[in-house]
Amino acid sequence: MKNLPEFTKNLLDWNQQFNTRQMPWKGETDPYKIWLSEIILQQTRVEQGLAYYEKFINRFPTVRDLALAEDSEVFKYWEGLGYYSRCRNLLATARWVAFENKGQFPSSYQGLLQLKGVGPYTAAAIASFAFGEHKAVLDGNVFRVLARYFGITTPIDSAAGKKLYALLADSLLPDQGTGAYNQAIMDFGAVICKPQLPLCSSCIQKADCEALRLGVVTELPIKEKSIQRRTRYFYYFLLNWKGAFYVRQRQGNDIWQDLHEWVLVESPAQLNDDPQTYVKLLKNAVGPVKLKKIQLSGEVKQQLSHQTITGRFITADLTAPLSPATGYQLRSPQELSKLAFPRFITAFSPKL
């Protein structure tokens, strides 16, 4: 191909000669598999997403298989990935494609944007990889590579920045092989132009990289908005009544929607190590209750994107069942094994 921008030429040379990054969906043209991989990788590291992708493909090899599955089973397969709205969108889109659109994904960027949970990046990825559409992808890796190479200080999350980067990314596309180019630039950002400790000394683009020339590699790209984080204090009670435990499914517009949890009391402040503090806390939440064999876990913590969850797990035997009005239901250990819980619980909760 003639008259390629120098950036594009160097990138394609690197991709052909040095890019050894392997992933099961690379080179894939099946829109279902591309879509599934992209949804899994939203807000998820590739290293973590790989195992989930393989697990989903083995159990749900086609979009119809996924569409026919029970919600509870799919949520169980998703368990531990977080951002569970992705799983709800996954099911909604799978069922629309399978039942409303005769099993066919939309074949254009604009059509793909209409799918639930599919934004500009995911639509561009599917459109270019599966259907060869001339559309550049813009993920975190691509923003970083372009910001550094061209020395762009316009914030990537501003309206002006989004427009600037979209136009620039499209202008760098080769006339043919859009999918291969898109994969190459994402790989380049992941293994060479990394967020931390980028490999500038061995970078094929270093001669023309503005950030390297100005000594501002680690300062780019720039974001306009800083995330406001808060800390929440979750105290989970594993209440045993005749070998079964009380759980509920989380509802409402909050974290971990539709997942299951033990009896939860959220406190406005961190609590001490006195077991009686937790007995009082539970009584205030669920009414009169008597506990025996109380055990406290150590303090545990999970960092989410916008908040930190800190808390403890309190295991105890009940001398009488909870009131049905609490909204919690008894489940045997065998039943519990089939329910999906948030990672905060699966990672730190005492084993039954």
CORMODA-V552298 format. One record per residue. OMEGA is omega in radians with two decimals (NA if undefined). Layout:
# CORMODA-V552298
OMEGA ; OMEGA
This chain:
# CORMODA-V552298
-3.06 ; 3.02 ; 3.07 ; 2.99 ; -3.11 ; 3.11 ; -3.10 ; 3.13 ; 3.14 ; -3.13 ; -3.13 ; 3.06 ; 3.11 ; -3.12 ; -3.10 ; -3.01 ; -2.92 ; -3.05 ; -3.13 ; -3.10 ; -3.10 ; 3.04 ; -3.02 ; -3.12 ; 3.12 ; -3.11 ; -3.12 ; 3.08 ; 3.10 ; -3.07 ; 3.11 ; -3.10 ; 3.10 ; 3.12 ; -3.13 ; -3.14 ; -3.10 ; 3.11 ; 3.12 ; -3.05 ; 3.03 ; 3.13 ; -3.10 ; 3.07 ; -3.13 ; -3.11 ; 3.11 ; -3.06 ; -3.11 ; -3.09 ; 3.13 ; 3.12 ; -3.13 ; -3.13 ; 3.14 ; -3.12 ; 3.12 ; -3.10 ; -3.09 ; -3.04 ; 3.11 ; 3.13 ; 3.11 ; 3.09 ; 3.13 ; -3.11 ; -3.10 ; -3.06 ; 3.04 ; 3.12 ; -3.06 ; 3.13 ; -3.13 ; 3.10 ; 3.10 ; 3.10 ; -3.13 ; -3.01 ; 3.12 ; -3.12 ; 3.13 ; -3.13 ; -2.96 ; 3.01 ; 3.09 ; -3.12 ; 3.09 ; 3.09 ; 3.11 ; -3.13 ; -3.12 ; -3.13 ; 3.13 ; -3.11 ; 3.08 ; -3.14 ; -3.05 ; -2.97 ; -3.09 ; -3.07 ; 3.03 ; 3.06 ; -3.07 ; 3.01 ; 3.01 ; -3.02 ; 3.13 ; 3.12 ; -3.11 ; 3.11 ; -3.14 ; 3.13 ; -3.13 ; -3.12 ; -3.12 ; 3.12 ; -3.14 ; 3.10 ; -3.08 ; -3.13 ; -3.10 ; 3.11 ; 3.12 ; 3.14 ; -3.13 ; -3.10 ; -3.10 ; -3.09 ; -3.05 ; -2.99 ; 3.06 ; -3.13 ; -3.09 ; -3.06 ; -3.11 ; 3.03 ; 3.07 ; 3.02 ; -3.11 ; 3.12 ; -3.09 ; 3.08 ; -3.08 ; -3.13 ; -3.10 ; -3.14 ; -3.10 ; -3.08 ; -3.07 ; 3.12 ; -3.05 ; 3.13 ; 3.05 ; -3.10 ; -3.09 ; -3.11 ; 3.06 ; 3.12 ; 3.13 ; -3.13 ; -3.14 ; 3.13 ; -3.13 ; -3.09 ; 3.13 ; 3.13 ; 3.14 ; -3.12 ; 3.13 ; -3.11 ; -3.09 ; -3.10 ; 3.00 ; -3.13 ; -3.13 ; 3.08 ; -3.13 ; -3.11 ; 3.14 ; 3.10 ; 3.14 ; 3.11 ; -3.11 ; -3.09 ; 3.07 ; 3.09 ; -3.13 ; 3.10 ; -3.10 ; -3.01 ; -3.14 ; -3.10 ; -3.02 ; 3.10 ; 3.12 ; 3.11 ; 3.09 ; -3.07 ; -3.05 ; -3.06 ; -3.13 ; -3.06 ; -3.13 ; -3.12 ; -2.94 ; -3.08 ; -3.08 ; -3.09 ; -3.11 ; -3.13 ; 3.12 ; -3.12 ; -3.09 ; -3.14 ; -3.10 ; -3.07 ; -3.06 ; -3.13 ; -3.11 ; 0.07 ; -3.13 ; 3.05 ; -3.09 ; -3.04 ; 3.03 ; -3.10 ; 3.06 ; -3.09 ; 3.05 ; 3.12 ; 3.09 ; -3.06 ; -3.10 ; 3.09 ; -3.05 ; -3.14 ; 3.04 ; -3.00 ; -3.06 ; 3.03 ; 3.13 ; 3.04 ; 3.09 ; -3.05 ; -3.10 ; 3.08 ; 2.99 ; 3.06 ; -3.10 ; 3.13 ; 3.07 ; -3.07 ; -3.13 ; 3.10 ; 3.02 ; 3.13 ; 3.11 ; 3.07 ; -3.10 ; -3.13 ; 3.01 ; 3.09 ; -3.03 ; 2.91 ; 3.09 ; -3.11 ; 3.09 ; -3.12 ; 3.14 ; -3.10 ; -3.11 ; -3.06 ; -3.09 ; -3.14 ; -3.11 ; 3.06 ; -3.10 ; 3.06 ; 3.13 ; 3.13 ; -3.13 ; 3.14 ; 3.13 ; -3.08 ; -3.01 ; -3.13 ; -3.08 ; -3.13 ; 3.09 ; -3.09 ; 2.99 ; -3.10 ; -3.10 ; 3.07 ; 3.12 ; 3.00 ; 2.95 ; 3.11 ; -3.13 ; -3.03 ; 3.02 ; 3.12 ; 3.02 ; -3.05 ; -3.06 ; -3.12 ; 3.07 ; 3.10 ; 3.11 ; 3.12 ; 3.13 ; 3.00 ; -3.11 ; 3.11 ; -3.12 ; 3.02 ; 3.08 ; 3.04 ; 3.08 ; -3.11 ; 3.05 ; 3.06 ; 3.08 ; -3.11 ; -3.14 ; -3.12 ; 3.12 ; -3.11 ; 3.11 ; 3.09 ; 3.10 ; 3.08 ; 3.12 ; 3.10 ; -3.13 ; -3.10 ; -3.12 ; -3.11 ; 3.11 ; 3.13 ; 3.03 ; -3.10 ; 3.08 ; -3.14 ; -3.09 ; -3.10 ; -2.96 ; -3.06 ; 3.05 ; 3.13 ; -3.14 ; NA
